[in-house]
Amino acid sequence: MARVTVEDCVEKVPNRFDLVMIAAQRARDVSAGAQLTIDRDNDKNPVVALREIADETVSRDDLAEALIKGQQKHVEFDEPEPDEMDLIEAHQDETGVPNSEEEIAADVLSVADDLGGDDAAAIAGFEDAPEAAGKTD
């Protein structure tokens, strides 16, 4: 049965490598509980996948896309749009979270001053810390 199924599939997917990859993806999907589009007839998942491909009851494009997504290791995160960045900055202003480097430096220096000691700049980790906070000796 499997030999006839492979020969039927080669007519639909001429590249045997692509056929193997797509059939393997469909077999994994069936194994994970995907809905079957044909009767199983006591066949194992790879044979069911090949029969589905031969009968064209599953979309090759969908299987190829699922295969690509399944093999990706690096997931890209979308950066916020400029409009979203404006909303984020507006929210930060409302919540009191510092927006600029100068505000951050001033906040770090105030925390360092609260800790005490003459070398608040060293604690803060800024070379220009006294100047950034408006302090001069």
DSSP file (Angstrom, degrees, kcal/mol; ACC not computed):
  #  RESIDUE AA STRUCTURE BP1 BP2  ACC     N-H-->O    O-->H-N    N-H-->O    O-->H-N    TCO  KAPPA ALPHA  PHI   PSI    X-CA   Y-CA   Z-CA
    1    1 A M     >        0   0    0      0, 0.0     4,-2.1     0, 0.0     5,-0.1   0.000 360.0 360.0 360.0 -42.7    0.0    0.0    0.0
    2    2 A A  H  >  +     0   0    0      1,-0.2     4,-2.6     2,-0.2     5,-0.2   0.874 360.0  54.0 -66.4 -36.5    2.7    2.5    0.9
    3    3 A R  H  > S+     0   0    0      1,-0.2     4,-2.2     2,-0.2    -1,-0.2   0.925 110.8  45.4 -64.6 -43.2    4.6    2.0   -2.4
    4    4 A V  H  > S+     0   0    0      1,-0.2     4,-2.1     2,-0.2    -1,-0.2   0.896 112.1  53.3 -64.7 -38.9    1.5    2.7   -4.4
    5    5 A T  H  X S+     0   0    0     -4,-2.1     4,-2.2     2,-0.2    -2,-0.2   0.908 108.5  48.8 -63.3 -43.1    0.9    5.7   -2.1
    6    6 A V  H  X S+     0   0    0     -4,-2.6     4,-2.2     1,-0.2    -1,-0.2   0.919 110.8  50.7 -63.4 -43.2    4.4    7.1   -2.7
    7    7 A E  H  X S+     0   0    0     -4,-2.2     4,-0.8     1,-0.2    -1,-0.2   0.868 111.2  48.9 -63.3 -35.4    4.0    6.7   -6.5
    8    8 A D  H  X S+     0   0    0     -4,-2.1     4,-0.8     1,-0.2     3,-0.4   0.881 111.1  50.4 -68.6 -38.0    0.7    8.5   -6.3
    9    9 A C  H >X S+     0   0    0     -4,-2.2     4,-3.4     1,-0.2     3,-0.6   0.847  99.5  63.5 -70.3 -34.2    2.2   11.3   -4.2
   10   10 A V  H 3< S+     0   0    0     -4,-2.2    -1,-0.2     1,-0.3    -2,-0.2   0.811  99.1  56.2 -62.5 -28.3    5.2   11.8   -6.6
   11   11 A E  H 3< S+     0   0    0     -4,-0.8    -1,-0.3    -3,-0.4    -2,-0.2   0.855 114.9  37.9 -68.5 -33.5    2.6   12.9   -9.3
   12   12 A K  H << S+     0   0    0     -4,-0.8    -2,-0.2    -3,-0.6    -1,-0.2   0.861 130.7  28.1 -84.3 -39.4    1.3   15.6   -6.9
   13   13 A V     <  -     0   0    0     -4,-3.4    -1,-0.3     1,-0.1     6,-0.2  -0.886  69.7-172.2-125.0  96.5    4.7   16.6   -5.4
   14   14 A P        +     0   0    0      0, 0.0     2,-0.7     0, 0.0    -1,-0.1   0.813  67.4  78.0 -64.2 -31.8    7.5   16.0   -8.0
   15   15 A N     >  -     0   0    0      1,-0.2     4,-2.2     2,-0.0     5,-0.1  -0.697  68.2-158.2 -83.1 115.7   10.3   16.7   -5.6
   16   16 A R  H  > S+     0   0    0     -2,-0.7     4,-2.4     1,-0.2     5,-0.2   0.834  90.9  56.0 -65.6 -32.7   10.8   13.7   -3.4
   17   17 A F  H  > S+     0   0    0      2,-0.2     4,-2.4     1,-0.2    -1,-0.2   0.946 109.2  46.4 -63.2 -47.2   12.6   15.7   -0.7
   18   18 A D  H  > S+     0   0    0      1,-0.2     4,-2.8     2,-0.2     5,-0.3   0.897 110.9  53.9 -60.5 -39.8    9.6   18.1   -0.4
   19   19 A L  H  X S+     0   0    0     -4,-2.2     4,-2.8     1,-0.2     5,-0.3   0.926 109.3  47.3 -60.5 -45.5    7.3   15.1   -0.4
   20   20 A V  H  X S+     0   0    0     -4,-2.4     4,-2.4     2,-0.2    -2,-0.2   0.927 114.3  46.8 -63.0 -44.9    9.2   13.5    2.6
   21   21 A M  H  X S+     0   0    0     -4,-2.4     4,-2.0     2,-0.2    -2,-0.2   0.924 115.8  44.0 -64.7 -44.8    9.2   16.8    4.5
   22   22 A I  H  X S+     0   0    0     -4,-2.8     4,-2.4     2,-0.2    -2,-0.2   0.912 115.0  48.7 -68.2 -42.3    5.6   17.6    3.9
   23   23 A A  H  X S+     0   0    0     -4,-2.8     4,-2.6    -5,-0.3    -2,-0.2   0.894 110.7  51.4 -65.4 -39.0    4.4   14.0    4.7
   24   24 A A  H  X S+     0   0    0     -4,-2.4     4,-2.2    -5,-0.3    -1,-0.2   0.906 109.8  49.9 -63.9 -40.4    6.5   14.0    7.9
   25   25 A Q  H  X S+     0   0    0     -4,-2.0     4,-2.2     2,-0.2    -2,-0.2   0.925 112.2  47.0 -63.4 -43.8    4.9   17.2    9.0
   26   26 A R  H  X S+     0   0    0     -4,-2.4     4,-2.7     1,-0.2    -2,-0.2   0.895 110.3  52.9 -65.8 -38.8    1.4   15.9    8.3
   27   27 A A  H  X S+     0   0    0     -4,-2.6     4,-2.3     2,-0.2    -1,-0.2   0.892 109.7  49.0 -63.3 -38.9    2.3   12.6   10.1
   28   28 A R  H  X S+     0   0    0     -4,-2.2     4,-1.8     2,-0.2    -2,-0.2   0.898 110.9  50.5 -64.8 -40.2    3.4   14.7   13.2
   29   29 A D  H  <>S+     0   0    0     -4,-2.2     5,-2.5     2,-0.2     4,-0.4   0.924 111.4  47.3 -62.9 -44.4    0.2   16.7   13.0
   30   30 A V  H ><5S+     0   0    0     -4,-2.7     3,-1.3     1,-0.2    -2,-0.2   0.909 111.1  51.7 -63.3 -41.7   -1.9   13.5   12.9
   31   31 A S  H 3<5S+     0   0    0     -4,-2.3    -1,-0.2     1,-0.3    -2,-0.2   0.837 106.5  54.7 -62.6 -33.2    0.1   12.1   15.8
   32   32 A A  T 3<5S-     0   0    0     -4,-1.8    -1,-0.3    -5,-0.1    -2,-0.2   0.495 132.1 -90.2 -81.1  -3.4   -0.6   15.3   17.7
   33   33 A G  T < 5 +     0   0    0     -3,-1.3    -3,-0.2    -4,-0.4    -2,-0.1   0.612  67.3 162.2 109.4  14.5   -4.3   14.9   17.2
   34   34 A A      < -     0   0    0     -5,-2.5    -1,-0.2    -6,-0.1     2,-0.2  -0.319  50.0 -94.0 -65.5 151.0   -5.1   16.7   14.0
   35   35 A Q        -     0   0    0      1,-0.1     2,-0.2     2,-0.0    -1,-0.1  -0.457  39.3-126.7 -67.1 130.8   -8.4   15.8   12.3
   36   36 A L        -     0   0    0     -2,-0.2    -1,-0.1     1,-0.1     4,-0.1  -0.550  13.3-160.8 -77.6 144.4   -8.1   13.1    9.6
   37   37 A T  S    S+     0   0    0     -2,-0.2     2,-0.3     2,-0.1    -1,-0.1   0.455  75.5  36.0-103.8  -4.1   -9.4   13.9    6.2
   38   38 A I  S    S-     0   0    0     10,-0.0     2,-0.2    19,-0.0    14,-0.1  -0.864  98.9 -81.2-136.1 171.7   -9.6   10.3    5.0
   39   39 A D        -     0   0    0     -2,-0.3    -2,-0.1     1,-0.1     0, 0.0  -0.562  33.0-139.9 -75.0 141.0  -10.4    6.9    6.6
   40   40 A R    >   -     0   0    0     -2,-0.2     3,-1.4     2,-0.1    -1,-0.1   0.905  17.4-168.1 -70.3 -43.1   -7.5    5.4    8.5
   41   41 A D  T 3  S-     0   0    0      1,-0.3     3,-0.1    -3,-0.0    -2,-0.0   0.872  72.3 -61.2  53.3  43.1   -8.1    1.7    7.4
   42   42 A N  T 3  S+     0   0    0      1,-0.2    -1,-0.3     0, 0.0     2,-0.2   0.702 100.5 144.1  59.4  22.4   -5.6    0.5   10.1
   43   43 A D    <   -     0   0    0     -3,-1.4    -1,-0.2     1,-0.1     2,-0.1  -0.621  50.9-115.2 -89.1 151.6   -2.8    2.5    8.5
   44   44 A K     >  -     0   0    0     -2,-0.2     4,-2.4    -3,-0.1     3,-0.4  -0.342  36.8 -95.0 -79.1 167.3    0.0    4.2   10.5
   45   45 A N  H  > S+     0   0    0      1,-0.2     4,-2.7     2,-0.2     5,-0.2   0.855 121.5  51.9 -56.5 -43.2    0.3    7.9   10.5
   46   46 A P  H  > S+     0   0    0      0, 0.0     4,-2.2     0, 0.0    -1,-0.2   0.897 112.5  46.5 -62.4 -37.1    3.0    8.2    7.8
   47   47 A V  H  > S+     0   0    0     -3,-0.4     4,-2.5     2,-0.2    -2,-0.2   0.899 111.9  50.8 -70.3 -39.6    0.8    6.2    5.4
   48   48 A V  H  X S+     0   0    0     -4,-2.4     4,-2.4     2,-0.2    -1,-0.2   0.924 110.2  50.7 -61.0 -43.6   -2.3    8.2    6.3
   49   49 A A  H  X S+     0   0    0     -4,-2.7     4,-2.1    -5,-0.2    -2,-0.2   0.918 111.0  47.8 -61.3 -44.1   -0.3   11.4    5.6
   50   50 A L  H  X S+     0   0    0     -4,-2.2     4,-2.7     1,-0.2    -1,-0.2   0.901 111.4  50.6 -64.0 -40.7    0.8   10.1    2.2
   51   51 A R  H  X S+     0   0    0     -4,-2.5     4,-2.2     1,-0.2    -1,-0.2   0.894 109.6  50.7 -65.2 -38.3   -2.7    9.1    1.3
   52   52 A E  H  X>S+     0   0    0     -4,-2.4     5,-2.2     2,-0.2     6,-0.7   0.898 112.0  47.2 -64.8 -39.8   -4.0   12.5    2.3
   53   53 A I  H ><5S+     0   0    0     -4,-2.1     3,-0.7     3,-0.2    -2,-0.2   0.913 112.0  50.0 -67.2 -42.1   -1.4   14.2    0.1
   54   54 A A  H 3<5S+     0   0    0     -4,-2.7    -2,-0.2     1,-0.2    -1,-0.2   0.882 114.2  44.1 -64.2 -37.8   -2.1   11.8   -2.8
   55   55 A D  H 3<5S-     0   0    0     -4,-2.2    -1,-0.2    -5,-0.2    -2,-0.2   0.525 107.1-130.2 -83.1  -5.5   -5.9   12.5   -2.5
   56   56 A E  T <<5 +     0   0    0     -3,-0.7    -3,-0.2    -4,-0.5    -4,-0.1   0.869  64.4 136.2  56.5  41.6   -5.2   16.3   -2.1
   57   57 A T      < +     0   0    0     -5,-2.2     2,-0.3    -6,-0.2    -4,-0.1   0.527  62.7  54.2 -92.5  -7.4   -7.4   16.5    1.0
   58   58 A V  S    S-     0   0    0     -6,-0.7     2,-0.5    -9,-0.1     3,-0.1  -0.927  93.0-108.8-122.6 151.9   -4.8   18.6    2.8
   59   59 A S     >  -     0   0    0     -2,-0.3     4,-2.1     1,-0.2     5,-0.2  -0.674  16.4-156.8 -83.1 122.7   -3.2   21.8    1.6
   60   60 A R  H  > S+     0   0    0     -2,-0.5     4,-2.5     1,-0.2     5,-0.2   0.873  95.3  54.7 -64.2 -36.0    0.5   21.5    0.7
   61   61 A D  H  > S+     0   0    0      2,-0.2     4,-2.4     1,-0.2    -1,-0.2   0.907 107.8  48.5 -65.2 -41.5    1.0   25.2    1.3
   62   62 A D  H  > S+     0   0    0      2,-0.2     4,-2.4     1,-0.2    -1,-0.2   0.908 112.6  48.7 -64.5 -41.2   -0.4   25.0    4.8
   63   63 A L  H  X S+     0   0    0     -4,-2.1     4,-2.3     2,-0.2    -2,-0.2   0.908 111.2  49.8 -64.8 -41.2    1.8   22.0    5.6
   64   64 A A  H  X S+     0   0    0     -4,-2.5     4,-2.2     2,-0.2    -2,-0.2   0.905 111.7  48.6 -64.3 -40.8    4.9   23.7    4.2
   65   65 A E  H  X S+     0   0    0     -4,-2.4     4,-2.5     2,-0.2    -2,-0.2   0.913 111.6  49.0 -65.0 -42.8    4.2   26.8    6.3
   66   66 A A  H  X S+     0   0    0     -4,-2.4     4,-2.2     1,-0.2    -1,-0.2   0.869 110.1  53.0 -63.9 -36.6    3.7   24.7    9.4
   67   67 A L  H  X S+     0   0    0     -4,-2.3     4,-1.3     2,-0.2    -2,-0.2   0.924 109.9  47.2 -63.8 -45.1    6.9   22.9    8.7
   68   68 A I  H  X S+     0   0    0     -4,-2.2     4,-1.0     1,-0.2     3,-0.4   0.936 113.5  47.4 -63.2 -47.0    8.8   26.1    8.4
   69   69 A K  H  < S+     0   0    0     -4,-2.5     3,-0.4     1,-0.2    -1,-0.2   0.867 110.3  53.7 -63.8 -35.6    7.3   27.5   11.6
   70   70 A G  H  < S+     0   0    0     -4,-2.2    -1,-0.2     1,-0.2    -2,-0.2   0.775 110.1  46.9 -69.4 -26.1    8.1   24.3   13.4
   71   71 A Q  H  < S+     0   0    0     -4,-1.3    -1,-0.2    -3,-0.4     2,-0.2   0.597  86.0 107.9 -91.7 -12.2   11.7   24.4   12.4
   72   72 A Q     <  +     0   0    0     -4,-1.0     3,-0.1    -3,-0.4    -3,-0.0  -0.479  38.5 177.8 -71.7 133.1   12.4   28.0   13.3
   73   73 A K        +     0   0    0     -2,-0.2     2,-0.6     1,-0.1    -1,-0.2   0.710  65.6  65.7-101.9 -30.1   14.5   28.4   16.4
   74   74 A H        -     0   0    0      2,-0.0     2,-0.6     0, 0.0    -1,-0.1  -0.852  67.2-162.1-101.0 121.2   14.7   32.2   16.4
   75   75 A V        -     0   0    0     -2,-0.6     2,-0.3    -3,-0.1    -2,-0.0  -0.901  11.3-143.3-105.0 123.2   11.4   34.0   17.0
   76   76 A E        -     0   0    0     -2,-0.6     2,-0.4     1,-0.0    -2,-0.0  -0.667   8.3-147.6 -86.7 137.8   11.4   37.7   16.0
   77   77 A F        -     0   0    0     -2,-0.3     2,-0.3     1,-0.0    -1,-0.0  -0.867  20.8-117.6-102.9 137.7    9.4   40.1   18.1
   78   78 A D        -     0   0    0     -2,-0.4     3,-0.1     1,-0.1    -1,-0.0  -0.534  24.8-127.9 -74.1 135.2    7.8   43.0   16.5
   79   79 A E        -     0   0    0     -2,-0.3    -1,-0.1     1,-0.1     2,-0.0  -0.540  36.9 -93.9 -76.2 149.0    9.0   46.4   17.6
   80   80 A P        -     0   0    0      0, 0.0    -1,-0.1     0, 0.0     5,-0.0  -0.336  41.9-111.5 -63.4 145.7    6.3   48.8   18.7
   81   81 A E     >  -     0   0    0      1,-0.1     4,-2.2    -3,-0.1     3,-0.2  -0.318  31.2-104.5 -69.4 159.5    5.0   51.2   16.0
   82   82 A P  H  > S+     0   0    0      0, 0.0     4,-1.8     0, 0.0     5,-0.1   0.874 123.4  52.9 -55.9 -38.2    5.8   54.9   16.4
   83   83 A D  H  > S+     0   0    0      1,-0.2     4,-1.7     2,-0.2     5,-0.1   0.901 108.9  49.3 -63.5 -39.5    2.3   55.6   17.5
   84   84 A E  H  > S+     0   0    0      1,-0.2     4,-2.3    -3,-0.2    -1,-0.2   0.870 106.9  55.7 -66.9 -36.0    2.6   52.9   20.1
   85   85 A M  H  X S+     0   0    0     -4,-2.2     4,-2.7     1,-0.2    -1,-0.2   0.885 104.9  52.9 -63.5 -38.6    5.9   54.4   21.3
   86   86 A D  H  X S+     0   0    0     -4,-1.8     4,-2.4     1,-0.2    -1,-0.2   0.911 110.1  48.0 -62.3 -41.6    4.1   57.8   21.8
   87   87 A L  H  X S+     0   0    0     -4,-1.7     4,-2.3     2,-0.2    -2,-0.2   0.890 111.2  50.5 -65.7 -38.7    1.5   56.1   24.0
   88   88 A I  H  X S+     0   0    0     -4,-2.3     4,-2.3     2,-0.2    -2,-0.2   0.935 112.0  47.0 -64.2 -45.6    4.2   54.3   26.0
   89   89 A E  H  X S+     0   0    0     -4,-2.7     4,-2.1     1,-0.2    -2,-0.2   0.893 111.3  51.4 -64.1 -39.3    6.1   57.5   26.6
   90   90 A A  H  X S+     0   0    0     -4,-2.4     4,-1.9     1,-0.2    -1,-0.2   0.901 110.3  49.5 -63.5 -40.1    2.9   59.3   27.6
   91   91 A H  H  X S+     0   0    0     -4,-2.3     4,-2.1     1,-0.2     6,-0.2   0.894 108.4  53.0 -65.6 -39.2    2.1   56.5   30.0
   92   92 A Q  H  X>S+     0   0    0     -4,-2.3     5,-1.3     1,-0.2     4,-1.0   0.887 107.3  52.2 -63.9 -37.6    5.7   56.7   31.5
   93   93 A D  H  <5S+     0   0    0     -4,-2.1     3,-0.3     1,-0.2    -1,-0.2   0.911 111.0  47.5 -62.9 -41.2    5.2   60.5   32.0
   94   94 A E  H  <5S+     0   0    0     -4,-1.9    -2,-0.2     1,-0.2    -1,-0.2   0.849 114.4  45.6 -68.4 -34.8    1.9   59.8   33.9
   95   95 A T  H  <5S-     0   0    0     -4,-2.1    -1,-0.2    -5,-0.1    -2,-0.2   0.569 110.7-117.6 -88.2  -8.3    3.4   57.1   36.1
   96   96 A G  T  <5 +     0   0    0     -4,-1.0    -3,-0.2    -3,-0.3    -4,-0.1   0.547  62.2 147.7  85.7   6.0    6.6   59.0   36.9
   97   97 A V      < -     0   0    0     -5,-1.3    -1,-0.3    -6,-0.2    -2,-0.1  -0.624  56.4-106.4 -74.9 131.2    8.9   56.6   35.3
   98   98 A P        -     0   0    0      0, 0.0    -1,-0.1     0, 0.0    -5,-0.1  -0.261  33.3-173.9 -63.4 144.2   11.9   58.5   33.9
   99   99 A N        +     0   0    0     -3,-0.0     2,-0.2    -6,-0.0    -6,-0.0   0.738  60.4  54.8-106.4 -33.2   12.0   58.9   30.1
  100  100 A S  S  > S-     0   0    0      1,-0.1     4,-2.1     0, 0.0     5,-0.1  -0.609  81.3-116.8-107.3 164.5   15.3   60.6   29.5
  101  101 A E  H  > S+     0   0    0      1,-0.2     4,-2.7    -2,-0.2     5,-0.2   0.859 116.0  55.4 -63.9 -35.4   18.9   59.7   30.4
  102  102 A E  H  > S+     0   0    0      2,-0.2     4,-2.5     1,-0.2    -1,-0.2   0.916 108.1  47.5 -65.0 -42.3   19.2   62.9   32.4
  103  103 A E  H  > S+     0   0    0      2,-0.2     4,-2.3     1,-0.2    -1,-0.2   0.894 112.8  49.3 -65.6 -38.7   16.1   61.9   34.5
  104  104 A I  H  X S+     0   0    0     -4,-2.1     4,-2.6     2,-0.2    -2,-0.2   0.926 111.1  49.4 -64.5 -44.4   17.5   58.4   35.0
  105  105 A A  H  X S+     0   0    0     -4,-2.7     4,-2.4     1,-0.2    -2,-0.2   0.904 111.1  49.8 -62.1 -41.4   20.9   59.8   36.0
  106  106 A A  H  X S+     0   0    0     -4,-2.5     4,-2.2     2,-0.2    -1,-0.2   0.906 111.2  49.0 -64.6 -41.0   19.2   62.1   38.5
  107  107 A D  H  X S+     0   0    0     -4,-2.3     4,-1.9     2,-0.2    -2,-0.2   0.906 111.0  49.8 -64.7 -41.5   17.2   59.3   40.0
  108  108 A V  H  X S+     0   0    0     -4,-2.6     4,-2.4     1,-0.2    -2,-0.2   0.911 111.2  49.7 -63.4 -41.7   20.3   57.1   40.3
  109  109 A L  H  X S+     0   0    0     -4,-2.4     4,-2.8     1,-0.2    -1,-0.2   0.880 107.9  52.8 -65.8 -37.6   22.1   59.9   42.1
  110  110 A S  H  X S+     0   0    0     -4,-2.2     4,-2.0     2,-0.2    -1,-0.2   0.896 110.7  47.7 -66.4 -36.6   19.3   60.5   44.5
  111  111 A V  H  X S+     0   0    0     -4,-1.9     4,-1.5     2,-0.2    -2,-0.2   0.910 112.1  49.9 -66.8 -41.3   19.3   56.8   45.4
  112  112 A A  H  X S+     0   0    0     -4,-2.4     4,-1.1     1,-0.2    -2,-0.2   0.892 110.1  50.4 -64.4 -39.4   23.1   56.9   45.8
  113  113 A D  H  < S+     0   0    0     -4,-2.8     3,-0.4     1,-0.2    -1,-0.2   0.887 106.7  55.0 -64.6 -38.4   22.8   60.0   48.0
  114  114 A D  H  < S+     0   0    0     -4,-2.0    -1,-0.2     1,-0.2    -2,-0.2   0.841 104.7  54.1 -62.9 -31.9   20.2   58.2   50.1
  115  115 A L  H  < S-     0   0    0     -4,-1.5    -1,-0.2     1,-0.1    -2,-0.2   0.780 109.8-139.7 -72.1 -25.9   22.7   55.4   50.6
  116  116 A G     <  +     0   0    0     -4,-1.1    -1,-0.1    -3,-0.4    -2,-0.1  -0.154  48.7 111.2  92.3 171.8   25.2   58.0   51.9
  117  117 A G        -     0   0    0      1,-0.1     3,-0.3    -4,-0.1    -1,-0.2  -0.059  69.6 -96.9 102.4 155.9   28.9   58.5   51.4
  118  118 A D  S    S+     0   0    0      1,-0.2     2,-0.7     2,-0.1     3,-0.3   0.703 111.7  64.9 -80.3 -20.8   31.0   61.0   49.5
  119  119 A D     >  +     0   0    0      1,-0.2     4,-1.9     2,-0.1    -1,-0.2  -0.424  53.2 144.5-104.4  59.9   31.4   59.0   46.4
  120  120 A A  H  > S+     0   0    0     -2,-0.7     4,-2.6    -3,-0.3    -1,-0.2   0.840  72.9  58.4 -62.6 -33.2   27.8   58.9   45.2
  121  121 A A  H  >>S+     0   0    0     -3,-0.3     4,-1.7     2,-0.2     5,-1.6   0.892 105.3  48.6 -65.2 -38.8   29.1   59.1   41.6
  122  122 A A  H  45S+     0   0    0      2,-0.2    -1,-0.2     1,-0.2    -2,-0.2   0.893 112.5  48.5 -67.7 -38.6   31.1   56.0   42.1
  123  123 A I  H  <5S+     0   0    0     -4,-1.9    -2,-0.2     1,-0.2    -1,-0.2   0.915 113.4  47.4 -65.1 -41.8   28.1   54.2   43.6
  124  124 A A  H  <5S-     0   0    0     -4,-2.6    -1,-0.2    -5,-0.2    -2,-0.2   0.778 107.3-129.4 -71.6 -26.1   25.9   55.4   40.7
  125  125 A G  T  <5 +     0   0    0     -4,-1.7     2,-0.4     1,-0.3    -3,-0.2   0.692  64.2 126.8  86.0  18.5   28.5   54.3   38.1
  126  126 A F    > < -     0   0    0     -5,-1.6     3,-0.6     1,-0.1    -1,-0.3  -0.916  49.0-159.1-111.8 134.8   28.5   57.6   36.3
  127  127 A E  T 3  S+     0   0    0     -2,-0.4    -1,-0.1     1,-0.2    -6,-0.1   0.876 100.2  37.2 -74.3 -37.8   31.7   59.6   35.6
  128  128 A D  T 3> S+     0   0    0      1,-0.2     4,-2.5     2,-0.1     3,-0.3   0.013  80.8 127.2-100.3  26.0   29.7   62.8   35.1
  129  129 A A  H <>  +     0   0    0     -3,-0.6     4,-2.0     1,-0.2     6,-0.3   0.879  69.3  49.4 -58.5 -45.2   27.2   62.1   37.9
  130  130 A P  H  4>S+     0   0    0      0, 0.0     5,-2.9     0, 0.0     4,-0.4   0.904 115.1  45.2 -62.6 -37.9   27.6   65.4   39.8
  131  131 A E  H >45S+     0   0    0     -3,-0.3     3,-0.7     3,-0.2    -2,-0.2   0.872 111.1  53.0 -70.7 -36.3   27.2   67.5   36.7
  132  132 A A  H 3<5S+     0   0    0     -4,-2.5    -1,-0.2     1,-0.2   -26,-0.2   0.842 112.6  44.5 -68.3 -32.3   24.2   65.4   35.4
  133  133 A A  T 3<5S-     0   0    0     -4,-2.0    -1,-0.2    -5,-0.2    -2,-0.2   0.468 118.8-110.2 -91.0  -1.0   22.4   65.9   38.7
  134  134 A G  T < 5S+     0   0    0     -3,-0.7     2,-0.4    -4,-0.4    -3,-0.2   0.630  74.3 134.9  84.1  13.9   23.3   69.6   38.8
  135  135 A K      < +     0   0    0     -5,-2.9     2,-0.4    -6,-0.3    -1,-0.3  -0.788  28.3 178.6 -98.2 139.7   25.7   69.2   41.8
  136  136 A T              0   0    0     -2,-0.4    -5,-0.0    -3,-0.1     0, 0.0  -0.992 360.0 360.0-136.8 145.2   29.1   70.9   41.8
  137  137 A D              0   0    0     -2,-0.4    -1,-0.1     0, 0.0    -2,-0.0   0.413 360.0 360.0 -97.0 360.0   31.8   70.9   44.5
